Amino acid sequence: MKISIVTVVYNAVNDIERTIKSIINQQGVDIEYIVIDGGSTDGTLAILEKYKSRIHKLVSEPDKGIYDAMNKGLALTTGDWVQFKNAGDWFVDGALMAFQNFAEQHPEAKVIYGNTLKVWQLEPLQTSEIVSDHNQLVIRCTVDHRTSFFKGDWHRANPYDSTLKWVADYKLLLQTSKIEPDTLVHLNQPIAYMQQGGASDSLKVYDEIFEVQTSILGGDYANKNRRNLLKAARRKQLKDKILKALLGEKGFQKFKARKQK
């Protein structure tokens, strides 16, 4: 079994090496490693050059957004399975061997998804586990693409919708869940680390989520879900803002790490 890993990166000099090491240090699996760089100018390319003997294909050029870059990488893959490990995220030790063993037992799967360790603090490492839940995919978007593996031929025939800015990965999972729910299979163990912060933590993504839900599930469901999710998100934002003011950024992160254990 060959597993194609695609890393999309742009100006991530402080994060890319950790991501690369987590991939090339995986044992007992056949890895095809592809890197799509958006034309970095901050030293990222020097780090990629350092590991060029372990990178099978490297493209460095401007792109039209993250999903355009991911589709470039997807088109270059030849593996039986495809996984995206973008700069700033990294694999748990032994994750690919665990996936391979699991995939061999589930020939019906088109998507196999694991759990995520959300990183609140790097040194010393503080994490909390987010357990993926197919049943909650529609309501709370709880299948994480960072821990999802896609059947290669199927994914190459179904690339990401690059007209979307935030949630093309969610759209693909939601479409698959609606049409062929039994082909999404859960590997119930941590697969990858995700650093706290970024676009996925922003309210900006919600409009696009509801656009996708409307197109796939219908406007009535999407509007009802929109109200509930926005209320919850705004309550969380306000609570976090107050806690940060009281505790400071470091104190806030320590509080979140303890709470999530």
N, C-alpha and C positions, 0 to 999 in steps of 0.2 A: 504494500500500500504506500503510495506516494502522497505526502501532504504538502500542498503549496501554501506557503505563508507569504502574505503581501504586507509590506510596511509602506504606508504613505507618510511623508515627512516634509516639513517646510520650516526652516530656521528653528531647529530644536536641538541645538548643540548640547544643552544640559541634560537632555533626556534620551537621545537616540542610542547612546552606547548601552545603557541599561536594557533597552528594548532588544537590541541586537544580541547581546550576550544571553538573554533569556531564551532566545530562539536557537542559537548555534550550540548552546550547552545542553539542549534536550537530547536524551540518550535513547538508542534503540529504535529510531524511526528514520524513514527516508524522507528528507526535507528538501523541497525546492524553495529557495528563498529569493524573493523578488522585492526590490526597493524602488518606489516611485518618488523621486524628489522634485519639489516644485520650483527648483532653481534657487536653492538656499545660498545665502551670502554671509552667514554668521559662523562658519567653521564646521557646519554639519557635513559638508562634502569631504573634508579632511578626515573625519571620523569614518565615513563610509569607505574612503580609500584604504584606511587601515585594515578594514575587514573585507576587502574586495575579493579575496580568495574564497570567502564563505558565502558570497552573494552571487547567485547564478545569473541574475539579470538586473541591471541598474539603468534607470532612465532618469535624467535630470533635465527638466524643461518646465516652463510655465504651464499651468493648467487652468481650467475654468471653475475650480472648486474641488472640494474633497471627493465628491462622488464621481466627478470626471476622472480624477486621479485614481480612484479605486477601480473604476472600469478599465482604465489603461492597464493596471496591474492584473486584473481579472483576465483580460484578453491574452496576457502573456503566460498564464498558468497552464500547466499540463498535468497537474496532479489529480488523483482520484477524489481528493477532498481539498477545499480551499478555506483558508482562515485569514482574517485581517488582524494584524497586530500593529496598530499605528503608533507612532512615536509618543512616548509618555505613558503607555501601557506596557505590561510585561507578563510573561507566563509564570505560573507557579511551577516549581521544579517537578518534573515527571508528568506534566499535564498532557503532553502529546502521546506518551505511552499509554496513559489511562484512557485517552480518547480512542486511540487505535484499537485497544482491546475491546472497548465498548462498541465501537462501530462495527467490528467483525461479528458481533452478536445481534446487530440490528440492520440487516440488509434492506429493510423497508424505508429507512430514514433518508430524507433529503436534507434535513437540518438537524444537527445534534447540538444542543446548547447546554452549557454548564452554569456554575455559579460564579459570582464576582466577589473579589475582596476589595472593598473600597478603602483607599489609603487616606487616612486623616493626617498622618505625620510620617515623614520618611525616616528620621533618625531620633530615637529608636523607632522602628517600624510599628505603627499603630493602624490596625485595620478593623473593618467590620464586614461580615459576610452578607451579601445580597443573594438570596435564593431565587433563582429564576422560576417562573410560574406560568406555564402555558395558559392555564385557565384565566389568568389575570392579564394576559397580553393585551386584550382589547381595552380593559378598564384602566390599567396602570402602566402599560408598556414595559412589562417586567421580564421580557426575554432580551438579554443583552447581547448585541452583536459582537462585543469584545470576546465573548466566550462561545460564540456560535461557529460551527463548522458546516460548510455547505458542500453537498455532492458536486464534484467538479463539473461534469458534463451538463448537469441541470443548471448550475449557477451561471456557467458561461452562456447558456441559452436564455438566461433571465438576469441580465445585468441590472444595475441600479438606475433609478429614474434621476438622471443628472439635472433635471429642471428643478428638483427640490434642493434646498440648501441644508436642511437639518435632519430630516427623518426618512430618507430614501431606504435605509436599512430596515426601519420599522415598517415601511410600506410593503417591502418584499415579504417580511415575516407575517404581516397581517393577511396579505393576499394568500399566502400558502396555508396559513391557519384556517382561513375560511374555506378554501377549495379542497385541501387535502390535510386535515388536521392530524391524521395518524402518521404523517411523514415527519412531524416535528417531535423529536424524542429528547427527553431530559436526562442528562448525565449529572446526577446529584452530588457534585463535589466541586470545590473551587478550581477554576481553570486559569484565571488571569487576575492581575492587580490593575486597578483603575485609580488614578490620582483624583482627589477631590477637586472640583472646580470645572470650568469650561462651559461650553455651549449647552451640554445636557442638563446643567443645573439652572438654566435660565428660563424665564417665562417666555422668551422669544420663540421657543420651539412649539408652544402650544397651538398657535394659529395654524402651523403647518400640520401638526398632528390631527387637528380637527378637519382640515382640508382632506387629508388622506382618509380619515374615518368616514367622512361624508361620501367620498367617491366609492368606497368599498362597502360600507355598512348602511349608508343612507343618512340623510340630514336629521331625521328625528332622533336617532340614537346619538349621533355626534353632538348635537346641541345639548342634549340632556347630560351627556358625559362631560361636555365642556364646562357647564355651570358647576358641576360637582368638583372637577379637578382644579378649576381656577380658584374656587373658594379655599380648597385645601392648600394650594400652592401659595396663595396670598397670606394665609394664616401662618404658614411655615416661614415665609420671607420676613414677616413682621416679627415673629418670635426670634428668628436668627439675628435680625438687626438689633433687637433689644439686648440679646445675650452678648453680642460682639461689643456693644457699647459698655456693658457692665464688666465683661471679663477680658476684653482685648482679644486680638486675633489669636495669639498663642493659647490663651486660656480657653477661648471658644473651641478651638480644635481639640484640645485635651478633653474638654467636657463632652464633645460629640463622640470622641473615640471611646470614652468610658461608657457612655450611654448606649452605644451600638454593640457593645460586647455581649 
